[in-house]
Every structure is written in C-alpha cells, then in structure tokens.
Amino acid sequence: MAARGGRAVPEAAMAAEGPRSLFALSAAAVSRSMGALERDVWALPGHLLRGLLPLLTIFRLERAEGAARRAGLSTQPIWRQLWDDVMKTRPPNSENITCWRKKFLETFFSNVLHGVLDVSSDWRLNDHHFSPLLHSSPHVSQLTLCNMLQGAVELAAEHNHKVLENLAGSLHILKFQHLLSSDQSIRRSLVLLLHRLIHHGSVSQVSMYSWPVPDTVLLVLILSMSAGFWRSGNALAYQCGLCREDRAPSQELVQERAESGRDAEREGSSGENQKGFPEASVEADAHLNSVLSVPRSSPLQNQPCEEASSERPCDHTSIQGGSSPRCGSGQLSCHPVLRKTRRRLKPAVGRKRRCLRRSRGPYADPEDLYDFVFTVAREGNSGLLDKTSSTEDKNTENWTSSSPGSSCTGRAGCKKRGGPAGIFSLKAAQRFRSVSTLELFSIPLTGETCRTLSNLLSSWVSLENLVLSYNGLDANICCILSGLRALSRHPGCRLRVLRVSDVFSHMPCMELVRCILSAFPQLHTLSVSFDLKNQPEGNRPEGNPSCSEVEIPESCLEQLEIRFPREPLHTTFLLPVLKASKSLQQLSLDSATLPCSQELGLLLEALKECTPNLKKLSFHDVNLAEHQKEVLLLLQDPILQEITFSFCRLFESSTAEFLSEIINTVKRNSSLKSLKLPGNRLGNHRLVALADIFSEDSSSSLCQLDVSSNCIKPDGLLEFTKKLEGHIQQRGGQIQFTHLRLFQNWLDQDAETAQEALRRLKAVCSVVNDSWDSSQAFADYISVM
C-alpha cells in the first residue's frame, strides 16, 4: 500500500498544477514503471528526458546522472529544488556548493542515519527497491556522529555491512560532537567502525567538538585508533578479514594453538597461567588495557613535569600512515563473527570478577582483558592497574625513558613515572593506517589525557594538521610540546600545521611561539591564540629555563598567527622568531598592545630586515590611532600584497588630511592587491572618498576592498557606487577591482536604495554582504553617523 501511495503522489502533484498534457500523463506513467523501463528511459532524447527527470525518486534520479550528462542535461537544478523542499534550510556557504547532488545525498544519509528524516514524508524519498543508507553512502565524504553514538551502532550492524564498505571508500572526514558516556556494546561497535573506516578505509581527518565532561576511556579509544594503534586478534569481539589476510601462516597457527589452549584452560583449572599463548600478544593486550582504562582519579593528573633523560635513542615504531594494509575494493573486510560474539558476550557479567583478579598476573587471558578494558574504567578501579606484572611496568618504564621527547620538557614537563596508567608501549601494539588531521574543539584534556596524546603524537608521522582549541591545557601544553619534539626527529614526519587556542595562556605568547618553533622547526603554519593571561608577569615557575632563552633553529614557517591576551607586543621578543623564519609570507597580530610609541616602528624595521618574502600582514584589535606615520609606511611597502587593519581605530583621532594621504599612498602602490579595513568607523563620507583610489591618475592594482562593520548607510553606498562608475568610465572600463565586502553595515535602513546600490555595484565587481540587523549595532557607533 505504501508503494502504491508513493506512486500516486506524482500524479496528485501534477494534478494540482492544472490540466496535464499527453506528455505529462506519459511521463507520470513511465515514472511509476521505472523498474522495468529504466534502460529504455536512459536512451530517450534529451527533450523527453528533461521532462521526466523531475518526476523520479532520488534513487532513480541518481542513477540517471550518466544518461542526463550524455543528453547534455544537468540535474543540479532538480537537486537544489529537492534540498529546498526536503531539508527546508539554507546550507552554510551555499554559494560555494558545486554539486547539489552530493550535498543532498550526504545530508540525506546523515539525517536518515540519526532518525531526523522520515523517508515516508516525501514520495521522492521513498522507493522500496532501494535502501536509503546503501544508495546514498557512496556520496558521503563527511559524517558526524553524536550523543550516544547511535549512528556508529547502526553502521556497525551486520545488515549495514555493505554500507560500511561504501563508507570505507568515500568517507574522508569523521566528526564526533556532543558525545556522552557509552557502554561496552557501543564501544565494540565504535571499534569496528573506526577500524574499518580509518585503518582499512580512507578517513583522513578526525574532529571532536563540544565534549564538556569527556569519557576518558572513549576519548583515548578514539585518539589511539586515529593514530593507528590497535591489534586484531582474539581480544576483539570480531575478526577482520583484511587483517587476517595480512597475517603470516605461522601467526595463524600460533593463533589456533592459543585458542585451543584457552578452551582447554576454561575446562580445567581457571587459576593456572595459559600455556602456549605467545607472550608478545599478552603484553599487547595488557598495554592496550592500560590505554583504554585510564583511571579517573589518577595521581598523574595535572602534575607538573620535569625534563626526562635524552640520552637513550627513540625506538618507536614508525607509522605507515599513507597506505592501508591489503585494502582492496573487492574484499569484504571487518564484520562480526556472530558465533564468537555470542560466546564472549553472554558470560561477560559473570566473568567480570575473575577478569579483574586474573589481570594482576603476568599472563592474563586476552579475552578477559578485553572485557576488563570496558569495565574497569566504568567502575573506577584505579588501583588495579598499578598491580600489574613487573614485566609490564618495565616495558612502560622503558617507553617513558627511552624517547628523548616522550616526557614533557620546557618550563613545566612530565615527571618520569613507571606506572602504566595512560602511558602504553607503542612497540607492543600493532600499527595500522592513521589519519592526517586531528582536531579537538572544546574538549577539556586532563594531565593524564595530555600524557597519552603526547605519546601518540611522538610517532604519528602521518599527521599533517593538529588543532587544539579550548582544551584547558594550561601547564600541560608542555606535554604536547614533548610529543611534538619527539615527532620532529622522525625522518618521515609530515606535520606542517599547528593551531593552539585556549582561554588562559600558561606563558607569554611569544615565549610559547619560541618553544614550539624550537621543538618543531618544520612547521609551515603556526597559530597561537589566547583570551586571558593565566599568571602575572614576573611570577614564573622555577626549575626550568625560560623558553625565551631557547635558541630557535632556522624554520620553514610561512604563516604565523598570534592572538595576544592583551599582552604588550615587544619587538625584541618577536625578533628571534622573525630572524629564524626567512620564508615567512603571512603574519597576523591580534589583540596586542603597543608599550610605547616607537614599538610599531621597530616592528616595521624588523619585518623589512628579516622577512623579505612577507606578502600578507594583518593587525586586528590593535590601537593604531596614534601611529599614522607607521600606517602610511606599511601602505607604501613595495612587497606587501595584502594589508589588514581590522578594528584598529585608524580614524579615531585623525584629520581629513590623514584619509587623503592614505588614498594617495594606495594610488601610487602598484603591488598592493587587497586592503581590508573592517571596523574602523569609516562612515559614508570616508567610503565615498575611497572611490578615488580607482581614479584615472591612479596606478593602483587593488583588487579587493573590505569595508565591513563601518556604519555605512545605503545612501553612502549609492554615492560610492556612482563615483566608482564615473572613474571606470574615465578609464575606458579598464579596472582591476573585483571584490567588495560589506558585511554588517547599516544597509537595512533603506532597502530600496540599498538594492539599487548593490545592483549597480554587482555590474562592476563581486559584492559579498549579509542581511545584518543594524538595530543590534553598538551605541558608540551612532556618533559616527
């Protein structure tokens, strides 16, 4: 009945439009019989196919893509209309969407997976011949899992095995948002999902957002598997076909003997140690257990750090992040082995106490250890891990002391400690493919979690981008630097982008920049951003030399962004960074204060001397009202191509002559391509004056102008447009100006005038604006108008 109702809907929709033509009746009949007529339909001429395509379900429409292309037709308008009808929202950055088919099917997959969209709500979404998840999965390159990871459980289910296979080839970005604590069965599903999508798939980026109270076990599980650490074998509740093919026959034999030994042990004495099971596998399980069961009340949490011994060489196993082991498109990979799953899950509760008791011995049952991983952290038995075998303690101690960068260094570092809590042996775990981008937004990281992350980073050679945003690192930033220092010593290291932002800064920004560059000179992009200072000047922790005394080697830095927490900008501290960064092309300074009137001049001299390749310079929220001379010097610089003065109070105490000097300077500068002046209280009259930059006697090559947040009214914009049109006419239509940004101006005060100005402007250049409500503007802007 549902199918018949779904088929009748196209006819009802067409009837609502009025009397139908013979073609419309035929098209509706054909759309109802696409199962039998599909091949013939794809051979229809283009003018017939054009009328039929809007009457198809999304599944048939997707299959018609090739036929439409051959007929010279585009399905993009149909998919765009589907988005408006079904999603009923405007997607962010819609002007940048190049393929509405992919955008629709990707969002459709996510909404169906999370139960947000009912496919029976629209006849175009409902076709009993197709599975919504299976059909749309090849178009999914980005997926977000949230809350209790219901989506992960659904994707890991046996009936969605083919969906997971499709995602392994199409998915590149995996996001986690607003996660909650999960139980053992959910974690098992997540393990299967991550193993298939990362270790044997194509996921290259893992991002986590908004997790105010993270579940340590779940967080470390995601981090470790993103870094490529895991082992396939008896400890898992499933067996991976791809992993099994990579194992040598001798390993298979050892595995079979181990299983036989375990079965015999269950029938006999449960207190004896297992015989015949390889010791290396036991160690791997034990260390895996230590990773995933970080104690909630660990004594290592938020502990200050000390410099570790750097005499012993680092012996980490390097990551082969670029390739997946034996991951062919035709292979069916990780799927649950139902027989083994039932055998293990049934007695899990009754076996819990035996699992905890036996884990203290040197040869714990791997199967029991797997159960232990997901029970000990939940019950908070933090003392059990410290009672593991001496062999495990020795291995952990070796890891802690063997790598020069494994323990934190700098002003506060990690004390060397032998306990396994949160620190695991990288040599013991099996290595798989890892992601190249890791992003952590608004997720508090404890000292213990930072220690684990540092250990993962120390050999994560496939990592190219690392973003740590609002994680409450404080002194634990030194643990992260320690891992990065060890990573920089790997010859295959690929990390090039590091972004660190937080509320409080543990040390002055320039000092942290020097620490990072001294630890990792290979960086191409470095962004450091803080809101507030954590400790007063002069009150620095003792015991380690200040990072300001550390020598910075020649770096590969091309882009440097620093957001000061209202700290004074001392050029003497920035100078060593500039001298070491000869390749610097972009510099952004945000929220800094200038301690004296000569400071900006000293900075300009240092930039001219040390950074011959600097192309982009940005100041944001830096008071430049009393630095008019330096502003003009920057605008006439022959090297800079983009200059930004954002909310810098340029005209707060200036005269009319200053604006004329700016215009004349820009007119003479043929190298400047982009000038951004948002938030500088231009008003109407200054905007109109800026049109003279493009006058007939100008040699300016300015292409982009940003006048956002400048209290511009519609009549001022219209006058600017008319003046600009006059200059263009005088120059015979030859002008390089292409982009104008007008965000957050007062254009809503006279909609008709604003529309006329925008219409005429868009005939000259590309205009980017928004529908901002000017009634929300700050009161101090009113005086300008």
N, C-alpha and C positions, 0 to 999 in steps of 0.2 A: 504493500500500500504506500509506503514511504517513497518507493521508487516512482510509482505512478503519480503521486502528488508532486514529486520533484519535476517530473516531465511535463506536468500540466502548467507549471508556473511560467515557463517562457511564453506559452500561448496567452495566459492571463495578462502578462506584462505587455505583450504586443496588442492585445485587445484594448487595453487602457489607452493606447495611443491613437485609437480610431480604426476605421476600416482598413483592412490589410490587403495588400496586393497579392497576386498569384505567387510572386517570388517569395513574399514574406511567409505565406502559407507553406510553400515548399521547403523553405529554409527551416521552419519550425519542425516539419515532419522529418527532415533529414537529421536535425539535431537530436531528435528522440531515438534515432536508429543508428547512431554513430558506431556502435559496437560492430555492426555488420557492414556499414558503408564507409568506414574510415579510409581505407585505401583508395576508393573511388573519389572521395571528397578531396583528398590531397591532390588529386590530378585535375581538379576543376580550374578553369581560367580565373585570373586574378579578380575580375569584376564580380564574379559569382562568389568567390571565396571571401571577398571583403564583406559582403552582407551576411555571411554565415558565421564568421568568427565571433561576433558579439553574442551569439546565441549558444555558445558552447560552455560547458563547465570548465573550471580552471584546469582540470586534469587533461581534458581533450584539447583545450587551448594551448597548453604547454607542449603537447605532442604535435600541434600544428605549426610550431615555430619554423621548422625546416621548410614546410610547404609554403608558408607565408613569405619566407625570405626568397624562395625561388620565384614566387609570383611578383616580387617587388613590393610586398606589403610589410608594414610594421605593426606589430601587436602592442607597441608601447602605449598608445592612447587607451587601448582596452584595459591594460593592466593598471594604468593610472586611474581610470574610472572605477575599476574594481577596488582599488585602495580607498578611494573616497567613499564608495558605497558600503564597504565591509568594515574597514578599520575606523573610518569616521574621525580621523585625526590628521593633523599636518605633521609629517615626519620632520625631525630636525635636519637642517641643511638640505632641504628638498631641492634647492636649485643645483646641488652638486650630484644628485642621483642620475646616473647614466643608464641604468637598466631597471625599469619598474617591475619587470617580471621577477627578477632576482629579489628585489626589495619586498615585493608582496609575498612570494613563496617562503622567504626566510622568516618574515614576521608571522605568516600563517603557520609555519611549523612550530614556532615558539609558543604561539597562543593556543594551538591545539594541544601541545605537549603539557602545558601548565593548566589546561582546563579553562582558559579565558574565553575561548571562542567555541561556540556550538555550531558544528558544520551543518546541522539541520536548519539553521536560521536563514540560510540563503540557498536557493536551488543551485546556484553556480558552484557551491562548495560541496555539494552532496552527490556523490556518484558511487553506487555500491560496487562498481567494477574496480575501484581504486582505493588504496589505503592512504589517508591524508598524510601520515608521517612518512611512509615509504616513498610516496611520489614526490614530496617536496624536499626530502632530505638532501638530494644531490645539489640543491641550490643554497644550502646553509653553510656560510663561511664563518659566521659568528653566532655564538649561543651563550645565553645567560642562564645559570642555574641558581635558584634562590631558596630561601627559607629552609624547609626540612629536606631539601634535595629530592623532592618527589619526581622531578624530571629525570634525575640520574637513575632512580629506581625503575622508572618506566623504560628508559632506554636500555638498561641492563637486563631487562626481562627477556626470556627466551624467544617470545613471539616477535620481538623487535630486533632480532639478530641481524637481519638484512639492513634495517635502518641504521644500526651501529656501524655496519660495514660501509655504507654510503658516507656516513659522517667521517669515518676514518680517512676518507679520501678528499672530502670537501671542506671540513672544518679547520680553520686556521686560528681563530680566537675563541678562547673559552673563558667565560667570566663567572665569578661567584659573587652574589650580592645578598646582603641581609641574612647570612646563614645563621642557623640555630643549631644547638647540640643535636646529635644524631645517635641512633642506637646501632647495635652491632650489624644488623641486617642491612641498614642503609649504607654503612661503611663498606660492607662487602660489595654492594652494587657500585659504590663510588670507585673502589679499587679496580673492578672490572672495566668501568668506563674510562678511567684515566689511563690504565694500562693499554687499552686498545687505541684510544684517541691520541695519546702522547707517545708512548713507547713504540707502538706499531702503526701510528697514524701520521697526520700532517699538522697537528696543532703546534703552532709556533709561539703563541702568546697566551699566558695565563694571568688574569687580572682578578683581584679580590677587592670588594668595596664594602664599606659600612658594616663593620662587624664589631660593635662596641665591647662585647664581652666574648672574645673568641674561645671556642673549644680547642684547647691546646692540642689534643690528640688529632682532631680533624684538621687543624691548621697545619701541623707538622706533616701529616699524611699528604696533604695537597702539595706542600713545598717540596718534600722529598721525592715524590713521584714526578713533579715538574722538573726536578733536577736530574731525573733519570735513574734514581735509586729504587730498586725493588728486586725481588727474586721470585721466579716462577718455580713452583715445585710443590711438595707435599703441604707446605704451610698455607697454601691458598685453598679456598673452597672450590676452585675450578682449575682446570689445566688449560693453558694457552697453546693452541695448535702451532702458532708461529714460533713460540719459544721452544716447543717440543722438537720442531724440525731442526732448530739450530744446535741442539744438544748432540754430542757425540754418542755412538752406540755404547761406549763404555760407561758414560754417565747414565744412560738408560738402564744398564744392567745394575749399576750401583743403586739406582732409584728403586728398581724392582726388589733388590735384596733388602733395602731399607724398609719397604712396605711389608715384606714378609716378616722381617724382624719385629716390626711394630705389632703386626697381627698376633704373632706368637707371644709377644710380651703382654698383650691385653688378656690373652687366655691364661697366662701363667701369673707369675708374681709381678704386681704393679710397682713394687719398690725397687727392683733391680734396674740398673742402667741399661739402656739399649745397646746391644752388641751388633756390630756390622754396619752401623749408620755412620757415614763419613763425618769426621769431626768438623770439617770446614762448614758443612751445612748447618750443624748445630750452632756454631759461632755466628753464622749469618742470621739465623733465627733469633738468637739471643740479642744481637745488636739491633736487629730490626725491631725487636720488642722494646729496646731502650729508646729508639727513636719515637715510636708511636705512643708510648706511655710515659710522657713527661710528667713528673709529679706536680700536683697543683700547689703544693707547699714546699717547693724545692728550696733548700738553703742557698742555692746559687743565684736565686732571682735577685736582680738589681744589685748585684755585688760589684764593687769596683774591681778593676782589672790591673794586672801588672804585666810588664814585659816578660815574654817567655824566652826560653833559650832558643837561639837561632843558629846553633852550631850544627845541628843534625839536618841532613837534607830532607826535602819534602819527597815523600814516596807515594803520593796519591795516584790512584788510577785515573788516567785522563778520560774525559768524556768524549765519546764519539757522537757528538750531537747532530751531525749532519745527515746521518743515514739511519734507516730503520733496519734492524736485522731481519732479513728474509721476509719482507712485507710485500708480497705480490698481490696484484689486484684480483687474481683468481683464487686466492687462498681464503679459506674460511678460518678465521682466527679465533680469538678468545671467546669461548662460550661455556656456560656452566656444564659441568658433568653432573647430571642430576643424581646419579647413584651415589657419588662421593659426597655431594652436598647433603643429601638426606642422612647419610651415615654420620656426618660430622655435626650437623645442626641439632639433631634430636637429643643427644646426650650432653649438649653443651652446658646446660644449667647444672645438671647433676655432677659434671666433671670439674666444676669451677674450683672447688677447694683442693682437689687433687692437683689441678693445674698450678695453683699458686704454691702449693707445697713442693712440688717437684721442680719448679723453676729455680729453686735455690741450688740444686745440684749442678755439676758441670756438664751433664748431658741430658738436657731437658727434651721431652718429646716435641718435635716441631709442630705437630698438630695441636698439642696442648698450648704451646707458646702462641699459636695464632689466636686461640680463644683468649689467652691471657692478655694479648695486645688490646682487645676490645672490652675487657672487664676491669683491669686494674686501674686504669685512668678514671673510669666512671665511678669506682668506689673509693678513690683517693688513697690507695695503699702506697703511700710514697716511700715507706721504709723498706719495702720488699726489694727494690732494685739495688739497694746498697748491699744486699746479702747474696748477690750472685757470685759466680765462681771466681777464683783468683785468676784463672786464665782470661776471663772476660775483662776483669779490672786491668790486667796487664796490657791487653790489647788496646783498651781505651786510653790508658796512660801513654802508651807509645804513640797513639794518634795525637794526643794533646801536646806532646812534646816534640814530635818528630818534624812537624812543619814549622818553618820559621814564622809563618803568618797565621797559624791556627789559633794562637792565643792572642788576645787583643793587645794592641800597642798604642802608644801615644800618651796623652795626659792621664787617661784612665783606661785601663785594659782589663782583660780577664785573668783572674788568678788561675794558675795551673792546678788542675784538680783531677783526681783519678776516677771519681765516680762516674758511672755511665749515664746518669740522668741527663738526657738531652744531647749527649755527645756520643757519636757512634763511629765505628770503624768503617771508613769508606772502602777499605780493601776487602772487607768481609761481604759487602752487599754486591749483588750483580748489577751491572751497568747497562742501561738502555738509552734510547734516544731521549734528548731533553729539549725543552723549549728555549727560544732565543730571547724572549721578552718576559719579564716578571714585573708586575705592577701591584703594589699594596697600598690601597687608599683607606684612610680612617680605620685602621686595624691596630689596636694597641699591641705592641710587642714587648713582652717581659724580657728580663735579662736572660732567662733560660731559652726563650724562643730566639732571641738575637744570637745566642751562642750556637744554636742549631743552624740558624740561617747562615752564620759566618762559616761554619764547617761545610755547608753545602756550596756556598759561593767559592770557597777556596780552590775547588777543582771544576767549577762549572764553566768549562771553556767554550761551550756553545752559546753562552749568554751574551747578548749584544746590547740589550737595553734593560736597565734596572731603575724602577721608580719606587721610591719610598716616601709616601705622603701622609703626614699627620699620623705617625705611628707611636708617638711618645717615646722616642729613642733616648733622649737626654744623654747620659753618660754612655749608654750602650752603643752610641754611634761608633765608639772605638772598636767594639767587637766586629761591626760591619767593615770598618776600615781594615781590620786584621785579615778578614777573609779576602778582601779585595787585594791586599798586598800579596797574599799567597797566590791568588789567581793571576796577578800580573806577571809572576815568574814562569807561568806555563807558556811554552812557545806557541801553542795554538790558540791562545786567548783571543776572544773576539769582542769583548766588552768595549763599547765606544760611547755609550750614552748613560749618564748617571744623573738622576734628579732626586734631590733630597729636600723635603719641605716639612715644617713642623710648627707648632705653636711657640715652643721655647727653644732657644739656642743654648746649648751647653757651653759653648765657647764663642768668642767673637767670630763673625762670618769670615773675615779674611784669614783668620787663623785656621778655620776649618777647610777653607779652599786650599790653603797651603798643605795641610795634612793630606787631603785627598789627592792632590796632584803629586805630592812626594811619594804617596803609596801607589798611585796608578797614573803614570805619565802618558799612557797610551790613549787616554780619553780624548774623544773629539768634541763632545758636548758635556758640559758640567753646569748644573743648575742647583743653586743653594738658596733656600728661601725660608725665613723665619718671621714670626709675628712679634715675639717679645723676647727680651733678654732674660735669661734664667738666673744669672748671678751678677752682682755688681762688679764694676771694673776694679781690678786690684785684688779681688778675692778669688784666686785661682787655686785649684788643688795642687798639692805638693807631691813630690816623688818622681815626677817625670818632666823632662824638658818641654818647654812650650813649643807648639808647632811652628810658631813664628821664627824659631831658631833653626828649623829643619831646612836643609838645602833642597831646592827644587831642581830636579834634572830637566833637561830640555824636553818639553812636552809636545804632544801632537794636537793640543787644544785648538779648536776652530771656533767654538761658540761658548761664551761664558755669561751666565746669568746669575746675578746676586741680588737677593732681596734682603736688605738690612732691617733688623728690628729697631729702627730709629737710632742706629749707631752712627757715629761720625765716620766719614769717609777720609781715611788717611792715605794719601798717595804713597807715602813711604812704605806702607804695608802691601799696597797693591803692586808696587813697582817690581818686586822679585817675581811675581806671577806673570806680569807683562813681559819681563825680560826672558822668562823661560818659555813663553808662548809666541814665538815668532810667526806661527801660522794662524794666529787669531784673526777671524774675519767678522765676528759678531760679538758685541759687548753690550750688556744690559745692566744698568744700575738702578735699583728700585728702593725707594723709601730711605735713602741715606741723607744724613745731614752734613753740611759743609762747615767744619770747625772754624774756618777763617776765610776772609775774602780772597786770599791768594790760592786757596786749595784747588779750585777748579782750574786755574791757570797752570798750576803744577801738574794736574792730571792731563791736561791737553798736551803739555810738553812731553810727558812720559809716553802718551799714546803716539805722538808724532815720531818719537825716537825709537820706541820698542816694537810697534805694531805696524809695519809698513803695508800689511795686507788687509788692514781693517776696512770693511766695507759698510757695516751697519753699526750704528751707535744709538743707544736708547737710554733716556732718562725718564723715570716715572716717579711722580710724587717727590721730586727734589726741588726745593725752593730756589729758583734761578732769577727771582725778581731783581736782585742786586748784582747780577752777573751778565749784564747786557753786552759788554765787550767780548766776553768768552763765547756767548751765544753767536755773535756775528762771526767770530773766528771759526767756529765749527761750521757755519753755513757756507763759508768760502773755502773750506777744505777741498782740495782737488782730488782726493782719494775716496772720501766717503760717498756712497751711493744712496744710503737711506739714513735719515736722521729723525728721531722721535723725541719730542718734548711733550710728555703726557702729564697733565695736571702739575705743571711746573711753575705756574703763576707768572708767566712771561710778561704780561702786561699789567701786573698789579700796581706797580709804581712807575710805569714808563710814560713817556711822552709820545706825541704823534710822530716825532722825528724817528723814534725807535722803529716803529712799524714801517716807515718809508725806507729806513736803512735795511731792514730785513728783506723787503721786496726787491730793492736794488741789488742786494748781495745775491739773492737767489737767481735773479735775472742774468747775472754775469757768470754763474756757476753752471757749466755745461756737463758736469759729471753727476750732479745730484739727480736721482731718479724718483725718490719718494720722500715726501715731507709730511710728517704726522704731528698734528697739533691739537689733539683732543684735550678737552677740559682746561682751556686757557682763557676763557671768558672773551672770546673774540667779539661776539655780538654781531649785529647786522653791518655796522659801518666798517669794521675791520675785515669782515668777509668780502664785502664789495671791493675794498682796496686790494685784497689778494688777487683779484682777477687781473691786475696789472702785471703779474708775473708772466702772463702769456701775451703781452703786448707786442706790437710789430718790431720794436727795437730790442726784444729780449733774445738772448742766446741760451735760455734755459732749456734743459731736456727733461723737465719734470713730467713724470707720467702719472703719479699717484699723489692725491692730496686727501688727508684725513682731517676733517673739522668736526668730528663727533663731540657731543656734550659741550657745545659752545653757545648755548642760548640763542640760536639762530631762528628767526621767525620767517614765516612764508614770504612776506613782502621783501625781506632782505635777501632771501634765496632767489626770488624772481629778479631782483635788481642785479645780483651777481650773475645770473644766467644771461640777462640781456647784455651786460658788459662783456662777458666772455664771448658771446656770439659776435659782438662787434669786433673784438680782437681777432677772432678766427677769420672773419670776412676780410679784414685788412691784410691778413697773411695769406690770402688766397686759399683758405681751407687747410693749410699745412700746419698741423699742430700735433704734438706727441702726447698730449694729455688724454689719458684713457680711463682713469678710475677716480671716483669721488665717493668718500664715505661720509654719511650724515647721521649716524646713529644718535639717538637720544637728544634730539633738538626739538624746538617748540613748533613743529610743523602742523600740529593738530589744532592750532588756534584759528586757522583759516584754511579749511580743507580745499576749497575751490582754488585759491591762489597757490597753495602748495602743489596741487595736482598739475596746474599749468606749468609751474616752475620745473617740476620733475619731468613732465612730458618733454619740455624743450631741452632739458639737460640730457635726457637719455638719447636724444638725437645727436649729441656731441660726444658723450662718454658713457661708461658704465657707472650707474649710480646704485649704491647699496645703502638702504635706510631701513627703518623699522617703524612700527605704529606705536611709538612711545607716548605715554600719558604725561604731558608736561605738568599736570597738576601735582605730580609727585616730586617735582624738582625742589632742590634745597632753597630755602628762603634767601640765602646770601647771594644767589644768582640774580634775584629780581632787580637789584640795583643796577645791574649792567644794562637792563633793557629800558 
